Amino acid sequence: MNRTIARILILFCVMLRFSFYPLLYAQSILRPGDKTINYALLKSCSNTYKGIIYDSLGKTVMEIMIIDVITIDTVKGLLTRSQHQYFPGDFERYDSTIADLKTLSPVRMRMVTNPPVMQMDLAFKDLAVHAVVHKNNTYIDTTHKIEAGYFDSNLFQYFLGFLPYKEGFSAAINLYTYEKGGVDPHNVAYMGEDILPGSTRYSHIVKTTRESDNKKVTEYSWYDSLTGILVHFVMPFRNGLFVMNKI
């Protein structure tokens, strides 16, 4: 096991140990348009990430390349996040989500794969999401009802870096996830600061908890404290870990 993955495993286990302690601060629900979001950090940019899946022994199972592109359209008042994901075996996935620039309220989302085994189109309204999905020759056209004040889950990891992190900060955030048929609650909490290897400045460490298959899943993200850009991400994956780094 190399030193990098060993450090990640040790840090992840230590942080999981303390993640079960109850929060000492009241948790609020953060919704689109919340004034605490630092909208000044929303800028057009492109970031490249390398994702690696490790097994329980720290052995590399799979490597993924991700290009994350943010486009700001001040004329139309829209923000677009486009993600290009490249997997082994020449499999590719592209998804883009469009949100209102002033509030980050979701507008549209589209995902396609190459080879074309799946396509998803979402249209967001205040209380409902219209979803049209083609997957493995199956066609689904449905509408999911949802409580107002949600974000698109495809934008979550991006805007998480723009929250007002300080000691004691935590918030509940409702996301829309197609696979869950509507609302997908996430809880976020500020865990402190860290200087990653090779970095010259601090990153905010953010813990995210959610439910998946009736189990609690805990993830950790590192965001550049000045730009809000994601630089490091760790989450449990099967019996190992998925680790993603900005390159």
N, C-alpha and C positions, 0 to 999 in steps of 0.2 A: 504494500500500500504506500503510495507516494505521500510526501509531507503535506501537500496541499489538501488532498482529500482527507488525510488524518486530522488536520486542523479543523476542517469543516465538520467532520463527524463529531469531534470532541465538543466544539462550540455549539453545534446543533443539540446535542444531548444535554449539555449544561443549561441551555436556554429553555429546552422543553421541561426540565426539572422545575424551573421557576415559573413557567407559564401557567401552572395549575394554582398558583397563589391567587386569592381573590383580589380584584381591583379595589383600590382604596378611594377611587374617585367615581363620581356619578358619570354614567355614559350617556351621551346625547346621540340623536339620530342626525346624520349629515345627509343633506339632500341637494340636488342640483340648484345652483344659485346661491349656495351658502356663502356668506360674506367672509368666512375664515379661509376659504380656498384662495391661494395666491395666484390669481389669474394673470398677473404680470409675467409669470414664468412660462406662459403658454406661447411657444415660439416654433416656427418651422425649423425642423432639424431632421437628421437621419442618424441612427445609431445601429451598430452591428453587434450581435451577441452570439456567443457560442454556448450551446446547452449540451450537457453531458449527463447521461443516465448511468449511475453506478449501482452495482449489486451490493449485497450486504457485506461483502468482503472488500469493497472499494475498487472492484474491477470495472473498467469501462464497458458498458453494454451497447451504448449507442451515442453518436454525436449528431447534433442538429445545429444548423446555421440559421440565424434569424436576422432579418433586416427590418428595422422598425422606423417608419417614415411618418413624421408629423407635418401636416400642411395646414397653414392658417390662411383663411380667405376672409379678409376684413371687409370686403365689399358685400359678400353674401352673408357675413356673420357666422361662418361655419368653421369647425375644426374637423379634420379628417385624420384618423390614425390608420395607416396601412401596414400590415405585417406580412412579410414574405418568409415562409419557413421551408427550409430545404432538408429533406430526410434522406437516409441511405436508400439505395435502390432507385434513385431518380424520381422519388415521390415528392411533390411540392404542394403546398397549401398557401393560398392567398386570402386574406380577409381584410376588409376595410369597414370602419365604423365612422359615421358622421354624427357630430353633436353640435348643439348651439354653442357658439363661441363665448357668449356672455354667461351661460349657466352650466354648460356641459350636459344639458338634458339631451337624451338620445333622439336622433331623427331617423337614420337608416343604417342598415348593416348588410353586407354581402360577403359570402365566402364561397370559394371554388377550389377544387383540387385538380392536379394534373399528375396522372391520368384522371379523367373526369368521373370519379366515383361518388362525389357528393357536391351538392350546391345548396346554399342557404340564402334566403332573402328575408329580411326583417323590416317591417315598417312600424315605428313606435308612435303611440298616442299616449295621452295622460293616463288612461285607465286600461289600456289593452295593447297587445302587440300582435300584429298579423304576421304569421310565419309561413313561408312556402319553402319546403325542403324536398330535394331529390336525393335519395341515398340508396345505393345498390339497387337501382331500378324501381325503387318505391317512391311514390309521390304523396306528399302530405301537405295539405292546405288547412291551417287551423288558426284560431285566435285564442291567445292566452289573456285572461283577465289579470290585472295587477294593480296594486295600490299605487297611487300617485306619489311622485317623489323618488324615483328610482334612477339608477345609472345603467348603461349597457355594460355587461360584464367584460366585454372586449376593450373597454376604455379604463377599467379599474386599475390595472397595474401601472398605467401611465399616470393618471392624475393623483395616485396615492402619494407621489413625491411632493405634491404642492399643498399638503395639509399643514396646519400650524403646530408643528412638533415642539413639545417642551415636556418637562417632567410632569407626569400624571395625565397626559393627554390620551384619550381613548374615544372611540366613536363607533356607532353602529351604522352600517351602510347597506341599503337594499339594492341588489343588482338584479337585472333580468338575465336568466340563463335558459336557453331553449330546452336543454336536456332535463331541466327541472320543472318545465311547464309554467314558468312565471318567476315569482320572487325567489331570490337566492341570498339570504342574509349573510353578511360578513361582519366581523368585529375586528377593529384595528386598534393597536395600542403602541405607543412610543416606548422603546426599550432602552434608549440611550444613544451614545455616539461611539463610533469605531473608526480607526484608520486602517484601511485594508492594505495588504502587502502591495508595494509599488505605487501607492497613492501618497499625495502630499497634503491632503486635507480630510476633514472629518466627513463621515457619512452618518445619516440618521438610520438607526436600526428600527424596523417596523415589524411587529408581530401581527399576523393575520390568522384568524380562526374561522372555520366554516364547517358545515356538515357535508359529508359525502358518504353515500351508502350507509347512512345511520351511524357514522363514525365521525368523531371530531378530528379535523385535520388542521395542523398548525404549520404555518409557513413563515419564513423570515425574508425580509427584503432590506437592502442597503441602498439609500438614496443620497446622492451628492447633496450636501447641506446648502450649497450655494445655488445650484441649478435645478435641483429637484429631479435630476435624471437618474433612472435606475442603473446601478453599477454591479449589483450582485444579488442573487436570489437562490434560496434553498428551500426545497419542500420534499417531504417523504414521497417516494414512488415505489409502490409494491413493497418489496422487502429492502429496498435501498433508498437512494436519493436522486433527485433531479437537481442539478446545480447549473446556474446560468451566470455568465460573466460578460460584461461589456468589453469589447476588444477594439 
